[in-house]
Amino acid sequence: MAQVICDMSVSLDGYVTGPNDSRENPFGDGAWMLHKWMSDQATDEDRAILDQVIADWGAVVMGRKSFEKNEGEGGWGDGGPMGDVPCFVVTHQAPTKPYPPVFTFVTDGVASAIEQAKRAAGDKVVGLHGATVMQQALPLGLVDEIRVHVVPVLVGGGTPLFGALASPIPLERTRVMATPAATHISYRIVH
């Protein structure tokens, strides 16, 4: 069965967006740097990490805010954030306008979305996209691994990757790779 992995770029102070993030300002103030390791500052090592993510993911679970913020002017086109990879959007209310069939809107919570995504992914990875989905899934024991790409910037505010936790969650570090643009760290959740 598919593993559930959160794979996110994050500032050294723990934010995945800067202050004032919106559809018009999708990374928030000053946080555009969080994704430069995937583009203009990418080394061969950075590209290999990104290529592996793209190859491994069989389904995506995201929140409604991430879905709407990334929808943009032209919409999603014929696919989702990773082309034709099935994408499950956790929302309180399904939209009334049609979207490409790659999207499934799940109104009964993150656990249901992850269960559906696992079925769709088969033996590939279910990737969590967005801090809210991660913050909901982690305390429920639904996350198998956390991969962070720590970018050398202090954002000072915005959306934190981790919210308040009711109890500690033990982790085992499984990989560390430093490049000029990011330190890539993987942790297995110790269940």
Backbone hydrogen bonds, N-H to C=O, Kabsch-Sander energy under -0.5 kcal/mol:
donor,donor_aa,acceptor,acceptor_aa,energy
2,A,122,G,-0.7
5,I,3,Q,-0.6
5,I,126,V,-2.8
6,C,145,E,-2.3
7,D,5,I,-0.6
7,D,128,L,-0.9
8,M,147,R,-2.3
10,V,149,H,-2.1
11,S,15,Y,-2.5
12,L,151,V,-0.9
12,L,153,V,-2.0
13,D,153,V,-0.6
14,G,11,S,-2.3
16,V,159,T,-3.3
17,T,159,T,-0.9
18,G,27,F,-3.1
21,D,18,G,-0.6
22,S,25,N,-1.2
28,G,25,N,-1.7
29,D,19,P,-3.6
31,A,28,G,-1.2
34,L,31,A,-1.9
35,H,32,W,-1.3
36,K,33,M,-1.3
38,M,35,H,-1.5
39,S,36,K,-1.3
41,Q,36,K,-2.0
42,A,39,S,-1.7
47,R,43,T,-2.6
48,A,44,D,-2.1
49,I,45,E,-1.9
50,L,46,D,-2.4
51,D,47,R,-2.9
52,Q,48,A,-2.0
53,V,49,I,-2.0
54,I,50,L,-2.4
55,A,51,D,-2.2
56,D,52,Q,-2.4
57,W,53,V,-2.2
58,G,125,V,-3.3
59,A,125,V,-1.4
60,V,86,P,-2.4
61,V,127,G,-2.6
62,M,88,F,-2.5
63,G,129,H,-0.8
64,R,90,V,-1.3
67,F,63,G,-2.2
68,E,64,R,-3.0
69,K,65,K,-2.7
70,N,66,S,-2.0
71,E,67,F,-0.5
71,E,68,E,-0.7
72,G,68,E,-0.7
75,G,72,G,-0.9
77,G,74,G,-0.6
79,G,76,W,-1.2
80,G,83,G,-3.2
83,G,80,G,-1.6
85,V,82,M,-1.0
87,C,102,V,-3.1
88,F,60,V,-3.4
89,V,87,C,-0.6
89,V,104,T,-2.9
90,V,62,M,-3.0
90,V,88,F,-0.6
91,T,89,V,-0.5
91,T,106,V,-2.5
103,F,100,P,-2.2
104,T,87,C,-2.5
106,V,89,V,-3.0
106,V,104,T,-0.6
107,T,105,F,-0.6
113,A,109,G,-1.9
114,I,110,V,-2.7
115,E,111,A,-2.3
116,Q,112,S,-2.5
117,A,113,A,-2.4
118,K,114,I,-2.5
119,R,115,E,-1.7
120,A,116,Q,-2.0
121,A,117,A,-2.6
122,G,118,K,-1.5
124,K,121,A,-2.0
125,V,56,D,-2.6
126,V,3,Q,-3.2
127,G,59,A,-2.8
127,G,125,V,-0.7
128,L,5,I,-2.4
129,H,61,V,-3.0
129,H,127,G,-0.5
130,G,128,L,-0.6
134,M,130,G,-1.6
135,Q,131,A,-3.0
136,Q,132,T,-1.7
137,A,133,V,-2.5
138,L,134,M,-2.6
140,L,137,A,-0.5
141,G,138,L,-1.7
142,L,137,A,-2.0
144,D,4,V,-2.5
145,E,4,V,-1.7
146,I,187,Y,-2.7
147,R,6,C,-3.6
148,V,146,I,-0.5
148,V,185,I,-2.7
149,H,8,M,-2.2
150,V,148,V,-0.7
150,V,183,T,-2.7
151,V,10,V,-2.7
151,V,149,H,-0.6
153,V,151,V,-2.6
155,V,153,V,-0.6
159,T,17,T,-0.6
161,L,14,G,-2.5
172,E,188,R,-2.4
174,T,186,S,-2.8
175,R,186,S,-1.3
177,M,184,H,-2.2
179,T,182,A,-2.9
183,T,150,V,-2.3
184,H,177,M,-3.4
184,H,182,A,-0.6
185,I,148,V,-2.9
185,I,183,T,-0.6
186,S,175,R,-2.4
187,Y,146,I,-2.8
188,R,172,E,-3.1
189,I,144,D,-2.5
190,V,170,P,-2.4
191,H,189,I,-0.9
